[in-house]
Amino acid sequence: MPKTAQPSRGTLNSWKQNLKTFYLRVRSLQGDPHYVAMGMAVGVFVAFTPTIPFHTILTIALAFVFRGSKPAALIGSWLNNPLTFPAFYYGSYKMGILMLGHNVPMTLKYDNIKGLLTHGGDVAVAMIAGGVLLGILPAVGAYFLTFHLFRKIRSHRSTGLPPACDLAHTKHQPPDDGANARARNENGDY
């Protein structure tokens, strides 16, 4: 029976270490949950636009305009990478021609916006319009997912509990409206 190729233990450990490092860096992003989530949403939105040579500049500029975290925006824009951009560009093109109501023939033999522009302005307009439309829903989803994730991370940091801990036992406690915290602080219970 022929042996199947198995990834080496070193490769698996390397992937695990890289994922752990990425998780820790994302988790350490500074700012309140809205600030981080807005940055992530901006980055994901830009990832869907066919603007590869300008992604970083566009991401930082939009994060500034929408008052989002610039590092979170850059992380979100990494959704568009060499593995995903052909699908994003093709989807942007298809959505754009559907929106604009015309079919512009196009080949997928380009890897940046200059190559896109050689196909003509109609293709560029269709792709940009389609990319903007396609980017809205994932950006909104990224905002809410990141907001809830970071709200949970921040609440765990303030309680000193690790983020992965099960908080089922806290469901029966009354919500803390701030008055309870002030009372505990005044009584020295803090």
Contacts in CASP RR format, 6 or more apart in sequence:
PFRMAT RR
TARGET T0000
AUTHOR 0000-0000-0000
METHOD contacts of the structure
MODEL  1
MPKTAQPSRGTLNSWKQNLKTFYLRVRSLQGDPHYVAMGMAVGVFVAFTP
TIPFHTILTIALAFVFRGSKPAALIGSWLNNPLTFPAFYYGSYKMGILML
GHNVPMTLKYDNIKGLLTHGGDVAVAMIAGGVLLGILPAVGAYFLTFHLF
RKIRSHRSTGLPPACDLAHTKHQPPDDGANARARNENGDY
26 72 0 8 1.000
26 75 0 8 1.000
27 153 0 8 1.000
27 163 0 8 1.000
29 36 0 8 1.000
29 69 0 8 1.000
29 71 0 8 1.000
29 72 0 8 1.000
29 75 0 8 1.000
29 150 0 8 1.000
30 69 0 8 1.000
31 69 0 8 1.000
32 150 0 8 1.000
32 154 0 8 1.000
33 146 0 8 1.000
33 147 0 8 1.000
33 148 0 8 1.000
33 150 0 8 1.000
33 151 0 8 1.000
33 154 0 8 1.000
34 147 0 8 1.000
35 67 0 8 1.000
35 68 0 8 1.000
35 69 0 8 1.000
36 68 0 8 1.000
36 69 0 8 1.000
36 72 0 8 1.000
36 146 0 8 1.000
36 147 0 8 1.000
36 150 0 8 1.000
37 72 0 8 1.000
37 142 0 8 1.000
37 143 0 8 1.000
37 144 0 8 1.000
37 146 0 8 1.000
37 147 0 8 1.000
37 150 0 8 1.000
38 63 0 8 1.000
38 66 0 8 1.000
38 67 0 8 1.000
38 68 0 8 1.000
38 69 0 8 1.000
38 72 0 8 1.000
38 143 0 8 1.000
39 63 0 8 1.000
39 66 0 8 1.000
39 68 0 8 1.000
39 69 0 8 1.000
39 70 0 8 1.000
39 72 0 8 1.000
39 73 0 8 1.000
39 76 0 8 1.000
39 146 0 8 1.000
40 69 0 8 1.000
40 72 0 8 1.000
40 73 0 8 1.000
40 75 0 8 1.000
40 76 0 8 1.000
40 142 0 8 1.000
40 143 0 8 1.000
40 146 0 8 1.000
41 66 0 8 1.000
41 139 0 8 1.000
41 140 0 8 1.000
41 141 0 8 1.000
41 142 0 8 1.000
41 143 0 8 1.000
41 146 0 8 1.000
42 59 0 8 1.000
42 62 0 8 1.000
42 63 0 8 1.000
42 66 0 8 1.000
42 68 0 8 1.000
42 73 0 8 1.000
42 76 0 8 1.000
42 139 0 8 1.000
43 59 0 8 1.000
43 62 0 8 1.000
43 63 0 8 1.000
43 72 0 8 1.000
43 73 0 8 1.000
43 74 0 8 1.000
43 75 0 8 1.000
43 76 0 8 1.000
43 77 0 8 1.000
43 79 0 8 1.000
43 139 0 8 1.000
43 142 0 8 1.000
44 76 0 8 1.000
44 77 0 8 1.000
44 79 0 8 1.000
44 135 0 8 1.000
44 138 0 8 1.000
44 139 0 8 1.000
44 141 0 8 1.000
44 142 0 8 1.000
45 62 0 8 1.000
45 135 0 8 1.000
45 136 0 8 1.000
45 138 0 8 1.000
45 139 0 8 1.000
46 55 0 8 1.000
46 58 0 8 1.000
46 59 0 8 1.000
46 62 0 8 1.000
46 73 0 8 1.000
46 76 0 8 1.000
46 77 0 8 1.000
46 80 0 8 1.000
47 55 0 8 1.000
47 76 0 8 1.000
47 77 0 8 1.000
47 78 0 8 1.000
47 79 0 8 1.000
47 80 0 8 1.000
47 84 0 8 1.000
47 88 0 8 1.000
47 135 0 8 1.000
47 138 0 8 1.000
48 79 0 8 1.000
48 80 0 8 1.000
48 88 0 8 1.000
48 92 0 8 1.000
48 131 0 8 1.000
48 132 0 8 1.000
48 134 0 8 1.000
48 135 0 8 1.000
48 138 0 8 1.000
48 139 0 8 1.000
49 58 0 8 1.000
49 92 0 8 1.000
49 128 0 8 1.000
49 131 0 8 1.000
49 132 0 8 1.000
49 135 0 8 1.000
50 88 0 8 1.000
50 89 0 8 1.000
50 92 0 8 1.000
50 113 0 8 1.000
50 116 0 8 1.000
50 124 0 8 1.000
50 127 0 8 1.000
50 128 0 8 1.000
50 131 0 8 1.000
51 58 0 8 1.000
51 113 0 8 1.000
51 128 0 8 1.000
52 80 0 8 1.000
52 85 0 8 1.000
52 111 0 8 1.000
52 112 0 8 1.000
52 113 0 8 1.000
53 112 0 8 1.000
53 113 0 8 1.000
53 114 0 8 1.000
54 113 0 8 1.000
55 77 0 8 1.000
55 80 0 8 1.000
56 74 0 8 1.000
56 77 0 8 1.000
59 70 0 8 1.000
59 73 0 8 1.000
59 74 0 8 1.000
59 76 0 8 1.000
59 77 0 8 1.000
60 70 0 8 1.000
60 73 0 8 1.000
60 74 0 8 1.000
62 73 0 8 1.000
63 69 0 8 1.000
63 70 0 8 1.000
63 72 0 8 1.000
63 73 0 8 1.000
64 70 0 8 1.000
72 146 0 8 1.000
76 142 0 8 1.000
79 138 0 8 1.000
80 88 0 8 1.000
85 111 0 8 1.000
86 108 0 8 1.000
88 131 0 8 1.000
88 134 0 8 1.000
89 108 0 8 1.000
89 116 0 8 1.000
89 127 0 8 1.000
90 108 0 8 1.000
91 130 0 8 1.000
91 131 0 8 1.000
91 134 0 8 1.000
92 126 0 8 1.000
92 127 0 8 1.000
92 128 0 8 1.000
92 130 0 8 1.000
92 131 0 8 1.000
92 134 0 8 1.000
93 106 0 8 1.000
93 123 0 8 1.000
93 126 0 8 1.000
93 127 0 8 1.000
93 130 0 8 1.000
95 129 0 8 1.000
95 130 0 8 1.000
95 131 0 8 1.000
95 133 0 8 1.000
95 134 0 8 1.000
96 126 0 8 1.000
96 127 0 8 1.000
96 129 0 8 1.000
96 130 0 8 1.000
96 131 0 8 1.000
96 133 0 8 1.000
97 103 0 8 1.000
97 104 0 8 1.000
97 126 0 8 1.000
99 126 0 8 1.000
99 129 0 8 1.000
99 130 0 8 1.000
99 133 0 8 1.000
100 125 0 8 1.000
100 126 0 8 1.000
100 129 0 8 1.000
102 122 0 8 1.000
102 126 0 8 1.000
104 119 0 8 1.000
104 122 0 8 1.000
104 123 0 8 1.000
104 126 0 8 1.000
106 119 0 8 1.000
106 123 0 8 1.000
107 119 0 8 1.000
110 116 0 8 1.000
110 118 0 8 1.000
110 119 0 8 1.000
113 124 0 8 1.000
116 123 0 8 1.000
116 124 0 8 1.000
116 127 0 8 1.000
117 124 0 8 1.000
152 163 0 8 1.000
153 163 0 8 1.000
156 162 0 8 1.000
156 163 0 8 1.000
156 165 0 8 1.000
161 167 0 8 1.000
174 180 0 8 1.000
181 190 0 8 1.000
183 189 0 8 1.000
184 190 0 8 1.000
END
